[in-house]
Amino acid sequence: MSISSDSPIRVPSSPQNVAAQVLIVEDEPDHADVMSDALRRPGHVCTVVNSVADASEELRLGAFDVIVTDLRMPGSGGFAAPGLPPVAPDGADAGLKVVELALRLQPNSKIILVTAHGDVPTARAAFKLGVYDFIQKPLDLEVFRNLVNRAAEAVLLRHQNDRLKAELDQAGFEGIVAQSEPMRRILRTVKTVGPSNIPVLVTGESGTGKELIALAVHRNSKRSTARYVTFNCAGQSETLLEDQLFGHVKGAFTGADKERPGVFEYADGGTLFLDEIGDMPLNMQAKLLRVLESGEVVRLGSNEAKHADVRFVTATNRDLKTLVASGGFREDLFFRINGSHIAIPPLRERREDIPPLVTFAIDRFATEMAGGPAKAIIPAITDAAMMRLTSYAWPGNVRQLLNVVQNMVVSSLSEEPVGGKAPLLDTRHIPEDIKSDEDGHEPDHSNGNSAQSGSLAGTSLEQLEKRAIRETLRLTAGNREHAAKLLGIGERTLYRKLKEYGLR
């Protein structure tokens, strides 16, 4: 799996709580103050200017999510921003000049035009330039506040999607480093089920990358431009869990001083990823099942059902079939969420993925430490170190591997460069607990088979050699040159051994 420095997007406590950077361009200071006061109440940060000249300076130097500008500003008549025709002498098109500047200097922002009644045709024409919306004077402050809130939400959603794309474009298909056949099968499944609305259940041990697979499903779906909302079901009381999932109305309980949508409503039109669903209490499982079957949620304290159209993806590190058998998980809910089951194998069962993961992680962490690729010194890794990392069982899976590689990179880059290059990552950089734990916490097999249990007693040297060659070739994906280096023998010797032992 790839590395993500940022967590997947989490649902905020309420969509209305999105705090945006807002630029207000209004030549009447009293009106500007009224607008800024109305927007500061929900938490927006407002910058107020009273002319196109000042707006031009702010747009050039600042960063804004939403830009609110009056259309007519007589005091700005005749001003000419660089690269634009001057404002009309009477300032009738001043707001349009602000719009053009904003589209050039702040292309990711949303623009709201404030107009008088007679300027509506001009405002509508501004839509062709890229204006988000317009509002007429005199302002209804509640309508104005809601309009800015929606614009801020739209900007936030774009930022979220851009961040997701950046995370996933860092390596491989949808950000997933996969060389082993089991992982390639998983990627083929993701491509197949992604465009559908089939519920997806992702299972695997902790640290295997279930969150990234869920994210890949979303990115390959028809909902990829809509919200991707994650929620962890573990460690929460039933009451809090119900409130987070379904929301509440004002007065539903002590402290509920305003209504709040749950994650189902917040993810409407997009994908909802419920992590650790195996830890959900039974009573909540029944309520969740009703929502999945009806497509409707009822907030706490309300009798009104609200439609929620979501793509449902879940994950757990527990064996749900065993939980169903023991009564710890509802069978009908299991059938509902198990539309497509993606089981991620532990890293010890797909060791072919370790070398490319290590290489990717070294590059990523070294680049991060340098503050960017331009100044990055990427250390190489010795065959001995790679072999040790590959042979370890990684009980913490990919998460543990990445943590170890990060520590190795930090340790290496802390040493003096040799000839302008970073010191090689060697076994001395591997943490002692990894180096000293020869078994790597491999599962204990007690069926008496010495090969499975890891015991070498009674195994012939020929069998050990064959096993070492076979495992090394598997780890190097059949690359005989690399395998010979890892084994510490020449290529000709390896070819002779392959022929001698009948290996291919």
N, C-alpha and C positions, 0 to 999 in steps of 0.2 A: 504494500500500500504506500501511498505517498505521505508526505509529512504536511501537516497543516499548522501554521503558526496561529491561525485564528480558529476559534471554535465554530461549528456550524451555527447558523443564525438562530437565535433564541427569540421566542415571542416576547415583546415588551409587555409590561403590565396592562397597557391599554393602547390601542392605535391612536387615541386622541393625545397621548402623552409624548408623541414624537416632537422633540425640540429641534426647530429649524433655525438656520441663520437667514434672517429676512432683511432685505434692503427696501426701504420705503422712500420713494421719490415723490415729493409733494411740495409745491411752492408755497402753500399756506401752512405756516407752522402749527396753528391751532388744529387744523384737520390732521396733520401728520401726527401730532401728539395723541389725538383721539384714536387713530388707527394703531399706533404702537402700543398704547395702553391696552387696547382690546386683544392684541396678539401676545403681550407679555403674560397675560393671565394664564393661558395654557402652557406657558414655558418657553415660547419662542424668544430668540435673541434678536432684537431689532436694531438696525442702523438707519438713522433718519437723515436724509439730505434734502435740500430745498431747491436744487437746480440741476440741470443736465450736466453742467460742468463738474459739480461735485459728484454726481452719479458716475460720470466717466472716470473720475479718479478712484472711487470706491470699487468699481467694476474691474479696473485695471490692477488694483493692489489686493483686493479682498477676495473672499470666497463665499458665495451665497447659494442657498438652496432655493429660495423663493424671492422673486423681485416684484414688488408692487409699485406701479408708477401711474401717476395721473397723466391724462392725455394732454390737456391744455395747461401750459405753464408760461404765461406772458413774460415773466421775468427772465426766461431763458432765450427769448427771441434773438436771433442772429448768431447764437453760439454755434461754432463748428467744431465738432470732435474730429480728431485725426482720421482721415480716410472717408469722412461722411460729408454730404452737403450740409450747409448751415440750417439751423432751425428757422422756421418761418418767422418774420418780424413780429407777428402777434403771438407766437408761441403755440399756435394751434396744433402743430405736429410734434411738439417736444417729446411727448411720451413715445411716439414712434421711433424717434432717434434713440431713446433709452432702450427700446426693444431691440433695435439693430445692434447697438453696442453690447447688450447682454447676450444676444445670440452669438456674437463674435467672441466675446471675452469670457462668458460663463455658459458654455453650450449645454451643460448638464442641469442647469437651473430651470425652474418653471416661472413663467412671467404672467402676472395678472394686471390687466389694464383697467384703470378707474376712469369712467366716462360720465359726461352729462347726458341727459336724455337725447338731445339732438345729435350726439356723436355716435349713436349706436351703429349706423352703417359703416363708419370708419373703424369702429372696434371690431365689427365682424370681418372687415377686410384684413384686419391685423392677424386673424387666424391663419391666413395664408403665409404670413411671415413666421409663424411658429408660436404665437401666444397661447398659453394654456387656457385662459378664460378671461372674461371681463365682468365687471360689476358696475352698476349705475349709481350715481349720486341721487338723492342723499343715501348714505350707506346705512343698511340694516346691519348693525355690528355683529349680530349672531350669524347672519348669512355670510358676512365677510370673514368671520373667524372660521366657520366651517369650510369655506372655500380655500382659505390658506392651509388649513389642516389637511384637506384632500391633496392639495398640491405638494405639501411636505411629505405626505405618505407616498405619493407617486415618485418623488425624488429618492426617498429612502429605499423603496422597492428596487429602483434601478441600481442604486449603489450596492444593495444586497446581491442582486443578480450578477453585477460586474465582479463582485468579490468572489462569488461562487465560481464564476468562469475562470478567474485568475487562479484560484486554488486548483481547479481541475485540469487546467491546461499546463500545469507544471511538469507533468511526466505521464507518458503512456496514454492509454485509452481512459478518458475521464479521470486522469490523475492517478491511475492504478498501475503500479509496476507489477507485471505478471509474466513470468517466463515458464512456470510449471503448467502442465496440462490441466490440473484441477482448476487453477485460476483462470486459464483461458476458457474453460467450459463455463465458468461463472460469468465471464464477460460476454460470452455468446448469449447466455440466458438474459443478461441485463439488456442487451440489444433487442432481444426478442420480446420481452415483456414490457420494456419501457414505453412504447407507444400506446399500449392498452391501458385500461383502468383496473386491471386485475390486482387485487391486494397481494402484497409481497411480504413474506416472512423471511427475515435474515437471521440465521443462527450461527453460533460459533463461540469459542472461548473468548474471554476478555482480552482485548488487545489485538484481535485479528483484523479489525478494520470494517466492522459491520456498518458503522456510520457512513463510511465512504461509499460502500456499495449502495446503501439507501440513497445517498446523494446522486450517485450515477444513474439510478433508476429515474429519479426526478429529472435530471438533466437530459435524459433520452426520452422523456415523455412529451406529450402535446401540451403539458402544463409548465414547461421549462421556464417560461418567462413570467410565471406567476410565483406566488410565495412558496418557499420551502420552509416549513416550520417544524422544529424538533422539540420534543418534550420527553423528559425522563420520568418514568412512572415509579422509580424505586425510592424508598425512604420517605414517603409522604403519607400523612394521615388520610383516611378516606374522605373526610370533609374537605380538606384542602385539595385533594386530588379532583374531587367533583367540581369544585369551584374553578380550578385551573382548566379543566377540560371543557366545561359547559358554560362557565361564566355566571354572573349574578345580576340581579336588578337592584336598584337603590332600595335600601331598607331590608334586604333579604336576611341580614344578620347584623349583630352589633359591629359597628365600624364600617358597614357597607354604605358609605355616604354618597356614592355615585355608582352607576351601572358599569359593568365591565364585561366585555365579550370573552368567551373562553377560546382555547386554541382551535377548536373546530370552526368557529365562526371566523377567527382570524385567518385561518388557512383556506377559507372558502375560495374555490376556483384553482387551488394549488395542491400541494402535497403535504400531508401531515405524517411525520415520522415519530412514532411512539417507541422509545427505547426502553429496554428492560420490562417489557410487557408481562413477562413471567412473574414479576413481583407485584402485580396489581391485585388488590384484595378481591375476593369473590363477589361481594356485593357490587363493587364498581364494575366488575366484568359483566354482570347482568345489564347494568345501565349502558355500558359501552356497546354491548350487543344490540340493544334496542336502537341506538343511534346509527349503527352500521346498517341495520336492516331497513330503517325508515328514512335515513338521510336527513333527520331532523333532530335538533337539540332544544332542550328546554332549560333556560337559565334558572339558577337557584332563586326561589321566591317568585317565580312566574309560572303562569299556566299556558303561555303563548309559545307554540313551537316555531322554531326558525329553521329554514332550510340551510343545509351546509353541504356543498358539493366538494368533496375532497378525495384525492387519491391516497389510499391508506397503505403505509409501509410500517412494519413493526420489526423489532429485533429483540433477541434475548440470548443470554449465555446459558440458559437452563434447558433441560430436556422437557419440552412441553408434553410429549406423549406420556412420559413417566408421571408428570404432574397431573395429567388427565386421569390416569389410572389410579392415582392416589387421592383424587378428589380435590386437588389443589388448583386445578384450572378447568374451566368449563369446556366440555367437548364441543358444544355448538359454537362457541366463540373461536375455538381452535380451527374448526372447519371454515369459519367465516374469514379468518385472517390468513389462512394457509392456501391462498389461491395459487401462488407460486412460491416454492420453498427453495431458498438459496442457502446452502450450508457451506460456510467457509472453513476449510480445514486448518488446523493449527500449523504454525510455521515449521514445526519439526517434521511434518508430513509432506512438506513441499520445499525442501531445502534448496531446490534450484532457484527459488526466488530470492535467496539470501544475498548472493553476490551482487545482482543488479540493485537490490534495495540498499546494500551497503554503499555501492558506488554513488547512487542517487543521493543518499543521505550525506555523504562526505561533501559532495558538490554543494548541496543545499546549505548545510550548516557553515561551511567555509565562506560561502557567498554572503550569508547573513551576517557573520562576524565581521566581514570586511565592509559592510554597508552597501554592497552592490557588486555586480559582476566585474565592473571595471577595475577595482582594486583587489579582487579576490585572488588569493594564492591557494590553489587546490592541492592538498597533499595527496600523494599516491599511497597505496597500501601494499604491504609486502604479502607475498603468497602465504607465508606462515601465519600471519595475522588473519588473512581471509579464510584460511583453512580452519583456524580455531573458531572463528565466528560461525562458519558454516557447520561445523561439527557439534556446536552447542545446541541443546534442545529448546531453549527459549521458552520457559514456562509462561512468561509474560507476553510472548508472541511479538508481533511487529512493534508494538509500543515499547517493549523492553529493548529490542534491538536498536531502535532509533535513539533511545536514551543513552545506550552504551556508546553508539557511534558518535553522538554529540559530545559526550565526555572525552572520547578519544581525540576528536578534532580539536577541542579546547586545549587538551594537554599537548598535542602536537604543535599547535600554532603558538603556544606559550614558550616554546623552545626557540633558540637562535636559528634563523634561516641559514641554510647551507647553499652557498652559491646563488643566492637570490630565490631559492626554492624552499618550501616548507619541509621540515624533516619528514621522513617516511613514517606513515602509521605502521607501527610494528607491534609485536606481542607485548612489549613493555607498556604500551598505552592501553592495553585491555585491562579492565578492572580485575583486581585479584580474585574476587569471588567467581568471576567467569573463568579465569585461567585455572584456578585450583579445583573447580567443580568438574571433574572429568565426565561425570555422567550427565551433567546438565539437567538434573531433575527429571530424567526420562521416566515415564510411567513404569511402575513395578509390575512385571509380568510374573505370575507365580504358577505357570503351567508346566514347569520343569524343563522347558526347552531352553538350552543354554544360549542359543543364538538370539532368541527373542528377549531373554532376560538380561542380556548384555554381558554375561559372564564369558570369559575367554578360556576357562579351564576345560581341557579335553578337546579343544579345537586345534586342528593341525595347522602348521605354518602355511601350507599350501592353501587351505581354506581361508585363512586370514588374509593372505595376499590377494586371492581372488576377490574376496569381499571388499578389500580396500580399493582395488582397481575398479570394480563395478560401481561402488558408491561414488568414487571420485569422478568417473566418467558421467555418472548421472548428475552430479553437482555442476559439472562444466558443460552440461548439455551436449556431450559427445565430443567436445573439443580436446583432441588428443594432445596437442602441444601444451595447452594449459594444464591438463591432467598430469602430464609428465612432470611439469614444474612443481605442482602441488605435492606429488609423490616423491620428489627428489631424485628422479631417475631420468635418463636420457630418453628421447623419443624412440630411438631404435630399440632400446631395452623394453620400452612399453609395447611396441609393435610385436616384439618377440614373445612377451608374456601373453599378449592377447591371443596370438596364434597357439601358444602352448596350452593355454587354459580354455581355448575355444570360445573366447569372448568376442562380442561384436559391438 
